[in-house]
Amino acid sequence: MKKTTINLVHVVLCFALVLTTMFCFNSVSADAASSYIYGDTDSGFKTIGISTTDNLNIRKHASSSSASIGKLQKYYGMVIKGSKKADGTTWYRVKSGGITGYVNSKYVVKGAEAKHLAKVNGTLVASVEASKMNLREDPDKNSDIVKTVHDGDILKVVTNKVSGSDGKVYAKLSITIKGKTYTGYGVRKYLNYYYRVKAATKVSSSSSSSSSSSSSGGKGAQIASYAQRFVGWLPYVHGGESLSRGADCSGFTQAIYRHFGVSIPRTARSQYYGSHRISRSNLRVGDLVFYYSGIRHVAIYIGNGKIVHEANSRRDCVINNMNYVTPYGYGTYLH
């Protein structure tokens, strides 16, 4: 199976990041959903950059006088989207931790050097490339199952290659779910390997506060939190429904819901008509927001007037204000 370079997971998710000192009333905020950048171990890291200094500013525009909208610490990662010359300086346009802006290229390495720094300073992880995979107590297909993991789940690699008594090649892996860590052996052919490094942290003018809708618990909050793990790296793929290789808008929502045992239809239109339609005032975290006449787009509401969605082939998985265009309607499968 061809591996797809994970451009990033800002998991702060996790995709983290940047405990930096700010001026005046600025503070560093960490979005628990996107705090890491992932680079495929088989790739050349041509579009993945690593910061070589602490407190590297991500600026809104390609200028040293432009406002700082994010911070990168030493050995933190970013996806390089392009470059621009301004005032005698080469600036990289980057994306990291859900932030898109410009950094001074002087303080960034990419390619083989970036890959080496990620290997030395990051964490080797693996994503599941199958609908499900069993972690077993021992490297043998008849050994007891410790935990079943699913497509797109990210696991820490404890031991990269273990010969099984059944002739298969395994990896020893661990994953933490709801505060509990599971360690076991998974068949190696179902895994893609990545070097994981931390991503940027947003700079905000004031501490963020949670609204009543964003602080609600239950399955909706779990869905919203999990969906944000894919911000910044999961590619938009028309017709796709994979949380590791890519998805379109409704494939993304269906796969996220499936992860929590909730079955919903495949297309945005059928998801709308299959849901319990609700008003804006009854919208809760984890519910679905639909867009455009004919219902051609769908997103997951994450609270505070925000959505997460597979936007399009140019933007991939992002967080937006819910009213970036006027919603067509709202639906729930959760309440």
N, C-alpha and C positions, 0 to 999 in steps of 0.2 A: 504494500500500500504506500502510495507516495505521501511523504510527510509534508505538512504545511507549516511554514515557519510561524510560530506564535509571535506576533508582533508585540504583544504586551498584555498583560493582565494587570492593571493597576488594582490589586486586591487589598490596600493600605492598611489590599486584600488581599488586609492582607496586607495582587497584586499588592502601610509602611511609611514610612518614608521620612524623612527629613524632620529631625527635631531641631529646628533652627531658630536662632534668636532674631526677632524682627524689631523694626523701629516703631515708635509711637504706639498706636493702639492695634497694630497688626498682630495677628496670631496665626500659627500654623494649624491647619485643620486636616484631619485624616479621615478620608472616606473609607469606611470599613469594607467597601466593596471592590476597590480596585487598587491594589498596592504593589503589584509585581509586573516585571517585564520578563517574557519568556523567549529564549532564543534556542531554536532547534539545534541540537548538538551536531547534526549532519550538515548544517548550513554554514555559509561563509561570513555571517553577521554583516553583510553588506549594507543593510539598512538599520542595524541596531547599534546604537552608540552607548558608550559608557563614560560617565563623568570622571575626570581625573582630579577634581578638586571639591572641597566642601562648599556648601552654600552657593552653588551655581544657580544664578537666576534664570528662570524661564520668563521671558518678557513678552508683552502683548504684541509689540512690533519690533522690527529689526533695528533697534537703536538702544544704546546704553542709557539713554534718558527715558526710555519707555517704562511704564509701570511693570513691576514684577508681579506675575500671577501664579508663580510656583517656584519651588526650590528643589534642587537635586544635591544630595550629598555625594561624597567620593564613592565611586564604584556603583552608583545607582544607574539605572538604565533608561533608555528612551528609544523610540522608533523615529528614525530620520526620514522625513517626508519630502525634503528638498533643501535647497540652499539659496542664499541671496547675499549680494554684496551691498554694503551700505556704510558710508563714512570710512572707507578703507578697511572694513572688517568683514569677514565672511561669517554669515550667520546660518545656522542650521534651523530649518523649520522642523520642530519635533512634536511628538505626542507622548505623554507619559502621565500616568495616574489620572487619566481623564482630562488632562490639560493639554491644549495645543498652543504653541507659541514659539519663540525664537531663543536660541542660546548661542553664545559666542563659540565658534568652532575650535578656537584655540584650546579650550578646556574639555574637548571631547575626542575620543578615539573610536574608530569603527573597524570593521574587518577582522583580520586575524588577531590584532592586538586586543580588540574589544572582546573577542571570544575567549582569549586567554585570561583576561581579567575576570570575566564572568565565571569561568571554570574555577579559578583560584578563590574568588571572593563571594561567589554565589552558591546556590544549592542545586544539586542534581535532582531533578524530579521527573516523573513520567505521567503522561496522560493516557487514560484508557481509550483504546481505539476499537472497541467492540460494544455491542448493546449492553452487555454485562460481563463481568469477570469475577471469579471467586478467588479470594485470598484464602490460602490454606495453611494449616499449622506446619506442614512439612512440604518439601518440593516433590509432591506426588499427587496424581489426580485422584487417588483414593483417600487422601488425608482429609481430616475434618475441616469444614469451612469455618473460617474465622469471621469473614465479612464478605458480602457481595457488593462490588462497586460497579459503577455504570459509565457509559460513554461520556467523556469529557471530565470525569473526576481526575483531580491532580493528587498524586501520591509522592511522598518523599522516598527516594531510593536509599535503602540501607546497604544492600549488597547488589551490585549491578548484574552479576551473572552467576547462577548456581545450577549445576547439573542435577536434574531430577532422577530419582530412582526409576521413573517410568520412561526415561529416554528424552523427555522434554527439557528445554532450557527455561529456567525460572529467574525471577528477580525477587529479592526480599524487599518488601515495601511497607510503608506505614502511612496511615491516614487518620486524622483526628476529626471526629464527627460529634457535634454537640458536647464537646469537652472530653470525650472518651477517645483514646488512641488505640487503633487496631493495627497489629503487625502480622504479616503473613507473606506467603509466597504466591506470586502471580505469574502466569505464563508470559514469557518475554515477548513473544510475537504479537501480542495484543497491546503493546505499549509503544508510545513515541517518547523520546527523551529530550529534555530541555534543561538548559542552565537558567535558573531563576534568580533574578536580582531585584532589588527593591526599586520602586518607581517614585516619581515626584510627589510632593505634597503641595496642596493648594495653599495660597496665601489669601486670607480673607481679612476684611476690615473689622470684623467683629466675630465673636464666637458664635458658632451656629447653634440654633436651638431647634428642638424637635416639636413639631405640631402634634396635636392629639392623634391625627391620622397616622403620622409616621411612627408613633410610639406604640401603636396597637400591636398586640402580640398575635400568637397563633400562626396558622399555616400561611396566611397572607404575608406576614412579616418575613417568614422564612423564604417564601418565593421571591419577594422583593430583594432580600439580601443576597440570595443565591444568584439571581439574574444579573446583579451588578458585578459579579465576579468576572463577567465576560466583556466588560467595557474596555475598549481600547485595543482589543486583540482578535476577537472572534470575527472572521471576515463575513461580509454579506455575500451569500451565494444564492442566486435565484433558483428556487425549487429545493434548496437545502434544508435539512432539519437535524444537523449534527452539531453538538456542542463542542466538538473538537475540530471539525473540518470546515464548518460554516453553515449558515442558515439564512433564510429570508425572514421577513417579519413574523409571519404566522408559524413558520417552522420553528422559530426561536421560542415563541410563546408556548407552542405545543410541547416542545422538548423540555422547557423549564417546568411546566405543569406536570408532565409525565414523571419527572424526577421525584415529585412529591406524591405520586400515585393518583393524580387527577387527570382523567381522560377528557380531552377536548377535541373538536374537529380540526381539520388541517388548514383550511383557508380562513383569511380574515373575515370574509362574509359569513361563512358557516359558523365561525366562532361567535360572531355577533348574534346570529339568529338562534344558536344553540344555547346561549347564555340567558341568565335572568337579567333582563334589562333594568337598569337602575338610573336614578337621577344623579347629577353632579354632587348634590348634598349627601348622598348615600354612598359615594365612592370611598372605598377603603384600600389600604395598602395591599397590593397583590392582585387587585382587580384589573380588568382590561379596559383600555381606552381605544376607541375606533375613530378612523379618520376618512374623510373624503366621501363624496357622493358615490354610492355604489359599494361603499365600505371596502377600500383598497389597501388599508394599512391598519396595523394593530400594535399596541405597546402595552407594557406593564406599568401600572401606577406604583411609585415607590415612596410617596408621601411628599409633603412640603411643596405641592404643585409641580412635581417632577415625574418624568417617565423614563424608563429604559427600554430601548428597542433597537432592532437591526434596521438602521435608517435607509441605507442604500449602498451601492457599490463604492461610492466615494468616501463615505463616512463610517461604514461598518457599524459596530455595536457602540452606541453612545447614550448619554443621559441628556435630556432636553427638558425645557419647561413644557409642561403639558399643553399649554396654549401656543406652542410655536406655530401651529395652525389651529383653526377652530375645530375642536373635536366634533365628530358626527354623533357619537353616543358613547354609552358606558355599559359594561356588562360584568356579571360576576358568576363564577362557578363555586364560590366559597361561602356565601351566606345568603 
